[in-house]
Each structure stands twice: as C-alpha cells, then as structure tokens.
Amino acid sequence: MGQVHTQLTVINRADEVRMIDGHISEDQIRKITLDGVLADTGATNLCLPSHIIQKLGLLPLKEVMTSTAAGYQRTTVYQDAKVSLGGREGVFQCLELPGGENALLGVIPMEYRQCRILATCF
C-alpha cells in the first residue's frame, strides 16, 4: 500500500471574520501552507502538530480521549480551521497531535472535498 501526500493551506477562520468586521487587516490573517500532508484514512479529522496550531492561533473547543499509534491519550480539539485544498475550501475542527511533526488529513475533510467535486460534475 502506498501513501498519498498533498499540499494544503490552513487559515484561521476567526481571523477572517475579524477582517470582515474591520478589526484587523487582510495581511494579519494567520495562515500556513503545509507540504507533504499525509492523506490518512485512519484519521477522522484534520490533525495538526501543536506548533502549527499555536502559529495559527486556533481556539480550543474541547478535550477528548483519542487513540493514536502511541496509545490512548487526552488531547485538544480546536475550532475554525479553514482548509483550502485543490480549489475547494471548508471549515473544520482539528485535533492536536502532541509531539507530532507532520499534519494528517483525515476522512471528514477528505470526504467534504470529494463530495464537493462530485457535485460540480453533475
């Protein structure tokens, strides 16, 4: 079995709202483009390393128990991560990967993108 890697951009959606409301300028919107993101069908959500979440300034939503290769552990789910991939955009929650270095694109954002592409074909 092979691995699929992609490039995606993650934007702080709350920053976009603040820009629309006139509280910040467009160049103050926090965003990052990530190369080599693993499309992981074993992951449910977008999963980002802690340092990327901090750079984006995403706000915590809740804590959850999650199962990873390292076993069960408590981690934080963050909100308002806008993902831009292949000309499509969607806003998703993301799971923090404590100690992780690489982002994972889980099935929820992958399915959203796929459904949107299929819908434009009909």
Rosetta blueprint (number, residue, H / E / L):
1 M L
2 G L
3 Q L
4 V L
5 H E
6 T E
7 Q E
8 L E
9 T E
10 V E
11 I E
12 N E
13 R H
14 A H
15 D H
16 E H
17 V H
18 R H
19 M H
20 I H
21 D L
22 G L
23 H L
24 I L
25 S L
26 E H
27 D H
28 Q H
29 I L
30 R L
31 K E
32 I E
33 T E
34 L E
35 D E
36 G E
37 V E
38 L E
39 A E
40 D L
41 T L
42 G L
43 A L
44 T L
45 N L
46 L E
47 C E
48 L E
49 P E
50 S H
51 H H
52 I H
53 I H
54 Q H
55 K H
56 L H
57 G L
58 L L
59 L E
60 P E
61 L E
62 K E
63 E E
64 V E
65 M E
66 T E
67 S E
68 T E
69 A L
70 A L
71 G E
72 Y E
73 Q E
74 R E
75 T E
76 T E
77 V E
78 Y E
79 Q E
80 D E
81 A E
82 K E
83 V E
84 S E
85 L E
86 G L
87 G L
88 R E
89 E E
90 G E
91 V E
92 F E
93 Q E
94 C E
95 L E
96 E E
97 L E
98 P L
99 G L
100 G L
101 E L
102 N L
103 A L
104 L E
105 L E
106 G L
107 V H
108 I H
109 P H
110 M H
111 E H
112 Y H
113 R H
114 Q H
115 C H
116 R H
117 I H
118 L H
119 A H
120 T H
121 C H
122 F L
